[in-house]
Every structure is written in C-alpha cells, then in structure tokens.
Amino acid sequence: MATVLERVVAVTARVLRLDPSEIKPESTFTVDLGAESVQSIELVASFEEEFGIEMDEDAALSVESVGDAVTFITNLCGEQGVEI
C-alpha cells in the first residue's frame, strides 16, 4: 500500500495536472505548484475522499506545503480512527 506521502502526491498531481515527480514534500501548493483557490478547495475534497476523513475547511486550507499536508492528514486519520 502507498504511503501517505505517495497518496498526497498522487492526489495533488491529479487535481493540479502535474507530473508527480515535480511534487516534493517541501513544495508549497500555491507558490511552487500554482494551486488557485478553486483548486485548493478541490484538493481538500479529494484528500477527504482519498483518506475517508472529514477536514475542517479553514484548517485544511491553511496547510501550505505537501509535507505539512501529510502531517495534517496523518493526525486527522488518527483522531478520526481511520487506518492509513
């Protein structure tokens, strides 16, 4: 099974139409990867679907980098009892 990072990269690549090899843990969604506000909301929805979790939209939208998203999602999965 893919790691949380691999799954976050795959979802990000699909939503932003990027090559997964361009996406690094330190990449920021808006500056480095070019996500616009509509795409950021789509990313949140896609992460919820991928991991089977509920995210607080404001908290999720404040996550800036791919690595931070991995930490955020990992913590949420733990809080919500979702196995990853």
N, C-alpha and C positions, 0 to 999 in steps of 0.2 A: 504493500500500500504506500502511496505517495506521502511524503512528509507534509506538514502544514505549510512550510515554505514553498514546496513544489506546487501544492494546490493553490496557494495565493498567487504565485507567479502565473499559473495556467489560467486562472480566472481573470487576472489583470490583463494578460496578453489577449485573451478573447474579447474582453469588453473594450479595450483601448486599441485593438487591432495592431498589436506589436509582435515582434519576434520575441519569444520567451528569453532568448539569450541576451537581449538588451536590458532585461529587468534584473536588478541586483537588490540585495537586502537594503542597501543604503539609498536606493533610488526613491526620490520623492514623487508622489503621484502627480502633483500639479506642475512643478518646475521641471523635473527630469523627464517625466513620462507624458506630460502635456494633457492631463485629465482636466476637462472643463466641469463646471458644476453639475450639469446633467449626467455626465459620465461618472462623476463621483457618487451620485445617488444610485446609479445603475450598478456600480461596484459594490456598494453596501448591500443592495438587494441580491446580487449574485453571490456574495460571500455568505449571506444568510441561507440561501438555497443550497450552496455547496456544502456547508457545515451543519445545516439543520439547527441553526440558532436564531435567536431574536437579538437584534442590536438596537441600542438607543441611537437614533439617527444623528443627533448632535455630537455625541461622544465618538461615534464611528467617523463622522466627517472631520473631526479634529485630528485624526490619525494622519500623519504626514508622510511616513515612509513605508516601504514594503516590509521592512524588518519590524517596525512598530505595529503594523497590521498583524503580523504573525503572532507577536506577543499579545496583542489585544484579543485576537480570536482564540488563542490558546487559553487565556484567562477566562474568557466568556464560556468556552466549552466546559471548562472545569466548574464554573459557577452554575451552569445550567445542566450539568450531569450528562453532557454529550461526549461520547467516546471519539477520540481522534486517532 
